[in-house]
Amino acid sequence: MTHATELARRFRVRSPAIEDHHGYVVLEASFAAAAIAYVEDRGTGAGETMVVVHDLDTGQEHCFRIDLATSHVTSCE
């Protein structure tokens, strides 16, 4: 097992804007990295989007707004 793999955590990321969307599981080091990976992999368009990131091991959940042009991430709170 590599050092990078050891640091990866399991997150479920979903977009509340998509009805009946259960999300995708991604392996990343942080909540913000999981949010960015989801947006980059899904190519959700232009403008701004909101995603909810759920840590599958701890149960913690965070919401992020992402500027799709710059990949700038801010908390929804």
C-alpha positions as CSV (number, residue, x, y, z in Angstrom):
1,M,0.0,0.0,0.0
2,T,1.4,3.4,-1.0
3,H,1.5,6.4,1.2
4,A,-1.0,8.2,-1.0
5,T,-3.4,5.3,-0.7
6,E,-3.1,5.3,3.1
7,L,-4.1,9.0,3.2
8,A,-7.2,8.6,1.0
9,R,-10.5,8.6,2.6
10,R,-13.9,7.4,1.2
11,F,-16.4,10.1,0.5
12,R,-19.8,10.1,-1.1
13,V,-20.4,13.3,-3.1
14,R,-23.7,14.4,-4.5
15,S,-25.3,17.4,-6.1
16,P,-28.5,18.4,-4.4
17,A,-29.5,20.1,-7.7
18,I,-29.9,16.7,-9.3
19,E,-33.2,15.0,-8.2
20,D,-32.9,11.4,-7.0
21,H,-29.1,11.6,-7.2
22,H,-27.5,9.3,-4.6
23,G,-23.9,10.4,-5.4
24,Y,-20.6,8.9,-6.2
25,V,-17.9,7.4,-4.0
26,V,-14.5,9.0,-4.4
27,L,-11.2,8.4,-2.7
28,E,-9.5,11.7,-1.7
29,A,-7.5,13.2,1.2
30,S,-10.0,15.8,2.2
31,F,-13.6,17.0,1.9
32,A,-12.6,19.8,-0.4
33,A,-10.5,17.5,-2.6
34,A,-13.5,15.1,-2.9
35,A,-15.7,18.0,-4.0
36,I,-13.3,19.1,-6.7
37,A,-12.7,15.5,-7.9
38,Y,-16.5,15.1,-8.3
39,V,-16.9,18.3,-10.3
40,E,-13.8,17.5,-12.5
41,D,-15.0,13.9,-13.2
42,R,-18.6,14.8,-13.9
43,G,-18.1,17.9,-16.0
44,T,-21.2,19.7,-14.6
45,G,-21.0,22.8,-16.8
46,A,-20.3,26.4,-16.2
47,G,-21.0,28.9,-13.4
48,E,-21.3,27.7,-9.8
49,T,-22.5,24.4,-8.4
50,M,-23.2,23.1,-4.9
51,V,-22.1,19.6,-3.7
52,V,-22.6,17.8,-0.4
53,V,-19.6,15.6,0.7
54,H,-20.2,12.8,3.2
55,D,-17.3,11.0,4.9
56,L,-18.3,7.3,4.7
57,D,-16.2,6.3,7.7
58,T,-17.0,9.1,10.2
59,G,-20.4,10.2,9.0
60,Q,-19.4,13.9,8.9
61,E,-20.9,15.9,6.1
62,H,-20.0,19.3,4.5
63,C,-21.5,21.4,1.8
64,F,-19.4,23.3,-0.8
65,R,-20.0,25.9,-3.5
66,I,-17.6,25.5,-6.4
67,D,-16.9,28.1,-9.1
68,L,-16.6,25.8,-12.2
69,A,-14.4,28.3,-14.1
70,T,-11.7,28.6,-11.3
71,S,-12.3,25.5,-9.1
72,H,-12.5,27.9,-6.2
73,V,-14.2,26.1,-3.2
74,T,-16.2,27.8,-0.4
75,S,-18.3,26.4,2.3
76,C,-22.1,26.7,2.0
77,E,-22.4,27.9,5.6
